[in-house]
Amino acid sequence: MSTVSFDVTPAHAPGTTWRLGAELFLPAGDPPDTVQLLLPGLTYDRRYWTAPGALDYTRHAVGEGYAVLALDRPGTGDSEHPPADQVTVDSNVDAVHQVVTALREGAPGIPAFRHVVAVGHSLGSGIALIEAARHQDLDALVVTGLLHAVGPLYPEAVPALYPAAADPLLAPTGPPENYLTTLPGRRAALYEHPPGVDPGVSAWHEDTKSTVTAGEGFTLDAIYRPEAAAGVRAPVLLVVGREDRLFGGGEVSTEDAASVVSHERKFYTGTTDLEAYVVPDAAHSLNVHRTAPSWYAAAHEWLARRGPAAAHE
């Protein structure tokens, strides 16, 4: 693993540069042709992808022969924390597009990759969808924790946020004004299926929380607009927890993959290659559940069949 960074120029401020932090994981030997770009969700940073022990997604992906870039989106983790109103869904999309370009072209400390696969979670999935629809530069997308429906817990997500500057864990980091995080203890209630999460991992989940900006909140509807999913032409794998009540348990059933695909197919009109995997005993934040390795395996089996996996063999 190596720590890397990217300097991106936000479209709304051509004379400004934001530095984004990331970790690059490479398998032994020559760099592979395919890199997975991991995009965390709202109030998460890149640590979501390196959960303890067997729940570490990066370890699984590297073991399958992929390069992996775990990115801190603007305003999270080691990335720059611009004013909250500048960190929107659109500025995230623009930043991610510049990272995709850098991965394809190569940069200091980063080899050039022939193929880029986006693996997102929740908001990160939505950012990947919009980026793919606009630029058509992703070879495949693994969309986790995002459906075009809301469940019974969705209305509780916003009231669960408060200023990060008031949070005992994050206040010492000096969050800018209008950066928000989850109230202490609310992550487990909203994002976990308690019977499926070890107590120590639940504590890690709380201790690694990050932020969301007011700008992201005000523009969040962009990820649900029809043109986002409809514009994607690459193969798409949808992954959702059976117990996810932010998106499941309402208009769409998350009991089985066929139900998920049946509901979502009308949104993904630009691709004929749409599949789904339902993670048992897991809620919204898939990676903290004991069953998370099941979706890691399913995603890589799917990539071997439908993605550019053959390029790294």
Residue pairs with C-beta under 8 A, 6 or more apart in sequence:
1 23
1 24
1 25
1 58
2 23
2 24
2 26
2 109
3 21
3 22
3 23
3 24
3 78
4 21
4 22
4 23
4 24
4 69
4 107
4 109
4 110
5 19
5 20
5 21
5 22
5 78
6 19
6 20
6 22
6 98
6 99
6 102
6 107
7 17
7 18
7 19
7 20
8 17
8 18
8 19
8 20
8 74
8 94
8 95
8 98
8 99
9 16
9 17
9 18
9 98
10 16
10 18
10 82
10 86
10 91
10 94
10 95
11 90
11 91
11 94
12 86
12 91
13 86
16 82
18 74
18 79
18 80
18 82
18 95
19 79
19 80
20 71
20 72
20 73
20 74
20 79
20 80
20 95
20 99
21 46
21 71
21 72
21 77
21 78
21 79
22 46
22 69
22 70
22 71
22 72
22 99
23 46
23 50
23 58
23 69
23 70
24 67
24 68
24 69
24 109
24 110
25 58
25 61
25 62
25 67
25 68
25 69
25 70
26 32
26 62
26 67
27 62
27 63
27 65
27 66
27 67
31 67
31 111
31 113
32 65
32 66
32 67
32 113
32 311
32 312
33 113
33 114
33 115
33 308
33 311
33 312
34 66
34 67
34 113
34 114
34 115
34 116
34 117
34 139
34 307
34 308
34 309
34 311
34 312
35 66
35 67
35 68
35 69
35 103
35 113
35 115
35 116
35 117
36 61
36 66
36 67
36 68
36 69
36 117
36 118
36 119
37 69
37 71
37 96
37 99
37 100
37 103
37 116
37 117
37 118
37 119
37 128
38 46
38 49
38 57
38 58
38 68
38 69
38 70
38 71
38 119
38 120
38 124
39 71
39 73
39 96
39 118
39 119
39 120
39 121
39 124
39 125
39 127
39 128
40 46
40 47
40 48
40 49
40 71
40 72
40 73
40 76
40 121
40 123
40 124
40 210
41 48
41 120
41 121
41 122
41 123
41 124
41 125
41 145
42 122
42 123
42 212
42 216
42 220
43 161
43 180
43 181
43 182
43 187
43 209
43 210
43 211
43 212
44 76
44 121
44 122
44 124
44 208
44 209
44 210
44 285
45 72
45 73
45 76
45 77
45 78
45 208
45 210
46 70
46 71
46 72
46 76
46 77
47 77
47 208
47 210
48 121
48 208
48 285
48 287
49 56
49 57
49 58
49 68
49 70
49 287
50 56
50 57
50 58
50 59
50 70
51 57
51 201
51 204
51 205
51 287
51 288
51 292
52 200
52 201
52 204
54 293
55 201
55 287
55 288
55 289
55 290
55 292
55 293
57 119
57 287
57 292
57 296
58 68
58 70
60 293
60 296
60 297
60 300
61 68
61 296
61 300
62 68
64 300
64 303
65 312
65 313
66 117
66 312
67 111
67 113
69 99
69 103
69 110
71 79
71 96
71 99
72 78
72 79
73 79
73 92
73 95
73 96
73 124
73 127
74 80
74 82
74 87
74 91
74 92
74 95
75 81
75 82
75 84
75 87
75 179
75 211
75 212
75 213
75 216
76 210
76 211
77 210
81 175
81 176
81 179
82 176
83 176
83 177
84 176
84 177
84 178
84 179
84 213
84 214
84 215
85 178
85 213
85 214
85 215
86 215
87 213
87 215
87 216
88 213
88 215
88 216
88 218
88 219
89 123
89 126
89 127
89 130
89 216
89 219
89 220
89 222
89 223
90 219
90 222
91 215
92 123
92 127
92 216
93 127
93 130
93 131
93 134
96 127
96 128
96 131
97 131
97 134
97 135
97 137
100 116
100 118
100 131
100 135
100 137
100 138
101 137
102 110
103 110
103 112
103 113
103 116
104 112
104 113
104 114
104 116
104 137
105 112
106 112
106 113
114 308
114 311
115 139
115 307
115 308
115 311
116 137
116 138
116 139
117 138
117 139
117 140
117 141
117 142
117 303
117 307
117 308
118 128
118 131
118 132
118 138
118 140
118 141
118 142
119 128
119 141
119 142
119 144
119 299
120 126
120 127
120 128
120 129
120 141
120 142
120 143
120 144
120 146
121 144
121 145
121 146
121 285
121 286
121 287
122 144
122 145
122 146
122 284
123 146
123 212
123 216
123 220
123 223
125 141
125 143
125 144
125 145
125 146
125 223
126 146
126 220
126 222
126 223
126 224
126 228
127 223
128 138
128 141
128 143
129 141
129 143
129 146
129 223
129 228
129 229
129 231
129 232
130 222
130 223
130 228
131 137
131 138
132 138
132 141
132 231
132 232
132 233
132 234
133 227
133 228
133 229
133 230
133 231
133 232
133 270
134 231
136 233
136 234
138 234
139 234
139 307
139 308
140 234
140 235
140 236
140 237
140 303
140 306
140 307
140 308
141 232
141 234
141 235
141 236
141 237
142 236
142 237
142 239
142 299
142 302
142 303
143 236
143 237
143 238
143 239
144 238
144 239
144 240
144 286
144 295
145 239
145 240
145 241
145 244
145 246
145 247
145 284
145 285
145 286
146 223
146 238
146 247
147 238
147 240
147 247
147 248
147 252
147 254
147 260
147 263
147 264
148 224
148 229
148 252
148 263
148 264
148 267
149 247
149 248
149 250
149 251
149 252
149 263
150 246
150 247
150 250
150 251
151 244
151 245
151 246
151 247
151 248
151 249
151 250
152 245
152 249
152 250
153 190
153 245
153 246
153 249
154 246
154 247
154 250
156 190
157 190
157 246
158 217
160 182
160 183
160 186
160 189
160 190
161 180
161 181
161 182
161 183
161 212
161 217
162 180
162 181
162 183
163 175
163 178
163 179
163 180
163 181
164 170
164 171
164 175
164 179
164 180
164 181
164 211
165 171
165 174
165 175
165 177
165 179
167 175
167 181
167 184
168 184
169 184
169 206
169 207
169 209
170 181
170 209
170 210
170 211
175 181
175 211
178 213
178 214
178 215
179 211
179 212
179 213
179 214
180 211
180 212
180 213
180 214
180 217
181 209
181 210
181 211
181 212
182 190
182 209
184 206
185 206
187 205
187 206
187 209
187 285
188 194
188 197
188 202
188 205
188 206
190 246
190 284
191 205
191 246
191 283
191 284
191 285
191 288
192 202
192 205
192 283
192 284
192 285
192 288
192 289
193 241
193 243
193 281
193 282
193 283
193 289
194 202
195 281
196 243
196 281
196 282
196 283
196 289
196 290
196 291
197 205
197 288
197 289
197 290
198 290
201 288
202 288
204 288
205 285
205 288
222 228
226 267
229 264
229 267
229 268
229 269
229 270
230 267
230 268
230 269
230 270
231 270
232 268
232 270
232 271
233 270
233 271
234 271
234 273
235 271
235 273
235 274
235 306
235 307
236 268
236 271
236 273
236 274
236 275
237 275
237 276
237 277
237 298
237 299
237 302
237 303
237 306
238 260
238 261
238 264
238 274
238 275
238 276
238 277
239 276
239 277
239 278
239 279
239 286
239 295
239 298
239 299
240 247
240 248
240 254
240 260
240 276
240 277
240 278
240 279
241 248
241 254
241 278
241 279
241 282
241 283
241 284
241 286
241 289
242 248
242 254
242 255
242 278
242 279
242 280
242 281
242 282
243 254
243 281
243 282
243 283
244 254
244 282
244 283
244 284
245 283
245 284
246 283
246 284
247 254
247 284
248 254
251 263
252 259
252 260
252 263
252 264
253 259
253 260
253 263
254 260
254 278
255 278
256 278
257 275
257 276
257 277
257 278
258 276
260 276
260 278
261 274
261 275
261 276
264 274
264 276
265 274
268 274
273 306
275 302
275 306
277 295
277 298
277 299
277 302
279 286
279 289
279 291
279 292
279 294
279 295
280 291
280 294
281 289
281 290
281 291
282 289
282 291
282 292
282 295
283 289
286 292
286 295
300 309
303 309
304 310
